[in-house]
Amino acid sequence: MTELLVGTKKGLFVLRGDPSAGQPFDIAHRAFPGDVVEFAMRDPRSGRYFASVTSGFYGPRVLYADDPTGEWEQARGPAFPEGTDTAVERIWRIEPGEADGLLYAGAAPASLFTSTDGGETWTLNEPLWQERIAGDWQPGAGGLALHSICPWPGEPDRIAVGISAMPVYIRVVRGSVLSVREREYVEAARVIGGRDLRIVLGHVLPNVLAPVIVLATLGVPQAIIAGASLSFLGLGVKPPTPDWGSMLSNGRDFLGTAWWLPTFPGLAIVITVIAVNLLGDGLRDALDPRLKV
């Protein structure tokens, strides 16, 4: 018997079946109807089930159960300590650790929470959070999220985490798709017998590209400026690798005698940033069907 946990925007679906024996998957249970389930998993060590549930009233929560078809209990946390002006926006992942009872949860904004009692209570990993603040991590066009957790085999005290702003693009695309799929022209395409693939490629995809292009054209210039700034401060790529930021830093001492040394790298940064923004505007105008009407 194979069991699947499927998180949706309308709850958690527990599917059970045996495809190898010709038994299709059936819905064994539905939990949290009406709430968004971001992530669900079963801890293979204890057999306990975990779900990241976001509701409009309670916000993001972690719930656990020994039987997914029975009662679910809410964990204490993840949450930031009292007195801070930060709140958990979304819980992206829950991952078992190497030690017994140890679990990790990755959330947005980029933060790591730890549980040592099998997922019943969660505490903030302060060193990583303070590193985020002290390092002034740039979130790009949106917020950062800790979405990947990899425990270190054989070493319970070491883990690797992945942090990026990619969830911002995921949220924008998902929101745009949910909006476009309810439009009249999509319904009309369904009525006349259009295939799903044709509807997605011909009607949905062209109408969700515009916000993604806008985000990308905001993120690329920010990345260029951030990279140049780090190199200007001596924290970026090292010589002999060429970099506009390091060229600007090295040439500032010669501004009075050789003005072109810092001027042209600075102009290159400005022109590239403006060009990327103009390219994004052009692509949006060319690909957005609403501007062709």
Secondary structure, DSSP 8 states (H G I E B T S, - for coil): -EEEEEEETTEEEEEEEEGGGTEEEEEEEEESTTSEEEEEEE-TTT--EEEEEEETTTEEEEEEESSTTS--EE-B-----TT-S----EEEEEEE-SSTT-EEEEEETTEEEEESSSSSB-EE-HHHHHHHHHTT---TTS--EEEEEEE-TT-TT-EEEEEESHHHHHHHHHHHHHHHTTSHHHHHHHHTT--HHHHIIIIIHHHHHHHHHHHHHHHHHHHHHHHHHHHHTT-S--TTS--HHHHHHHHGGGTTT-THHHHHHHHHHHHHHHHHHHHHHHHHHHH-GGGG-
